[in-house]
Amino acid sequence: MENDARSTWQAALNGSLDPTGLFARCHVIAEVDSTQDEARRLALPVGSMLAALRQTRGRGRLGRSWHDTGQSGVALTAVLPTDDAARLSIRCAVAAALAVESMIDREVGIKWPNDLILGGRKIGGILVELCDERALGGIGINVSQVQWPAHLAGRAASLLECGCVVDRLALVSAVAGCMSKVWKQDDASLIGAFHRRDVLSGRTATLEHDRLIYSGTITAIDPMRSLTISAELGPVTLPALSTRVLSVGGM
């Protein structure tokens, strides 16, 4: 049964690819620990996309684990031309947001640097890793889950829980198409797309960088470089790649 589904997905995805787009080939695996690790193990070339019907041990930014979503979520890795990691992360986040928006007719927020937000809760995340002159852009999106472990309850949500019924295969196809479109955008267009979806600026938050904790109001975000927080001793600007958002007021 899984092999039938895998074959159906692979044929459909490869049949839907734009020959002038970013991707030349989609690979589908029935079950994998991590699409990031599998893309690395297979040494997939730039222009490949790897999707899994089920991902059991995905991971997020700064070593966080990604909850096993069974067959209720989307897990994929895009093998991309290498670039600045922060720019790659924003490209992937904007593309994933656009893909979801194309299917639900609602705007998806981006919580800097790489979370997808709908209804105040996280519906997806991005992980970018550089590997041997390639970049691996991992995208995970919650589609139809209705149960969560205790530490995610109230923080994570699926599209279904937000009132949106979405087909997983159609969503993967939409991600591939939106990635191709976003890849052609210049930095100004990309930053503009991010700021239109930014849900963090103006909120109170607690951040961690270099083992130090900062609490205050987010006053500015340069999505490819840094975030500025109005902390107790004054404004502090923290780098994009190594700053962790611990909590956000009202989210």
LINDAHU-V503891 format. One record per run of one state. SS is the DSSP state (H for helix, E for strand, - for the rest). FROM is the first residue (numbers start at 1). LEN is the number of residues. If there is no record, write none. Layout:
# LINDAHU-V503891
SS:FROM:LEN ; SS:FROM:LEN
This chain:
# LINDAHU-V503891
-:1:1 ; H:2:15 ; -:17:8 ; E:25:8 ; -:33:2 ; H:35:7 ; -:42:6 ; E:48:8 ; -:56:3 ; E:59:1 ; -:60:1 ; H:61:3 ; -:64:1 ; E:65:1 ; -:66:7 ; E:73:9 ; -:82:3 ; H:85:20 ; -:105:4 ; E:109:3 ; -:112:3 ; E:115:4 ; -:119:2 ; E:121:11 ; -:132:2 ; E:134:9 ; -:143:7 ; H:150:3 ; -:153:3 ; E:156:1 ; -:157:11 ; H:168:16 ; -:184:3 ; H:187:11 ; E:198:1 ; -:199:5 ; E:204:6 ; -:210:2 ; E:212:11 ; -:223:3 ; E:226:6 ; -:232:2 ; E:234:6 ; -:240:4 ; E:244:5 ; -:249:3
